[in-house]
Amino acid sequence: MSTSHQTRPSRGDRWSIAAFSLAGVAIAAWIGVSAVMRIIVLAGGTNVPVTLEFVDGVADVALTDGSATVPMELDRGILVAPQLTPIAIVPGILGQLVLILTVVTVVGCLLLLARSILSGHVFSRRNSALVSIAGITGLIGFAAVRFFDNMLANATVSLMTDNRLATAVLTVEPFTWVLASFIVAVIATAFAVGDRLQREKSALEKETEGLV
């Protein structure tokens, strides 16, 4: 006759997981507060700082003594818009709302995963689903945030310069995106395989128990 038991994390592991969980809650709270403050500024529509990304931008920078100017490549800057219209405000607010939803979902899934691990359940269908949801939500959510931020930037430039300033319509870092997707896929696959092996082991133990 065989018996199965759960392997609970050691005290050190429990402390590490607890610290990780607290850090996740702190990060979610900080991002949430920052996003709400940003929404308040955007909703006001006046003196709104907007981050811009430039395409082949070059700016003339004056030397400290004022004797000459030096051309410098400009890839990013902050433009303070004295007045924004709804066409710029709406995507900016949507981006912050998506950011809050994404962070809360990812952190919530990871906290549930940490709780499950603390109780001795590492590989299960539930944990595999939590990892997959957190990974997919993070990839799609942060891409959507960047999309809305670009909409805000382009609308701001259009309103203030009549499109005389060339900014990036939408920038994506392919390597970063592919690397993040690969990491998420590897982690999700590891949990799925671990769950399958654990179920196969449990089924084998039941068969062996029946033969005794």
PEVENRA-V996610 format. One record per pair of residues at least 12 apart in sequence whose C-alpha atoms are under 7 Angstrom apart, sorted by the first residue. I is the first residue (numbers start at 1). J is the second residue. Records with the same first field share a line. If there is no record, write none. Layout:
I = J, J
This chain:
1 = 209, 212
2 = 209
6 = 120
7 = 120
8 = 118, 119, 120
9 = 118, 120
14 = 118
17 = 114
21 = 111
24 = 107
28 = 103, 104, 107
32 = 100
35 = 96, 100
39 = 93, 96
42 = 89, 92, 93
43 = 89
45 = 83, 84, 85, 89
46 = 81, 82, 83, 84
47 = 80, 81, 82, 83
48 = 80, 81, 82
49 = 78, 79, 80, 81
50 = 78, 79, 80, 153
51 = 77, 78, 79, 153
52 = 76, 77, 78, 153, 167
53 = 75, 76, 77, 167, 168
54 = 74, 75, 76, 166, 167, 168
55 = 75, 166, 167, 168
57 = 73, 74, 75
58 = 71, 72, 73, 74
59 = 71, 72, 73, 74
60 = 72
84 = 156
87 = 155
88 = 152, 155, 156
89 = 152
91 = 148, 151, 152
92 = 148, 149, 152
94 = 148
95 = 145, 148, 149
98 = 141, 145
99 = 141, 142, 145
102 = 137, 138, 141
105 = 134
106 = 134, 137, 138
109 = 130, 134
113 = 127, 130
123 = 191, 194, 195
124 = 195
125 = 195
128 = 188, 191, 192
131 = 188
132 = 188
135 = 184
147 = 170
150 = 169, 170
154 = 167, 169
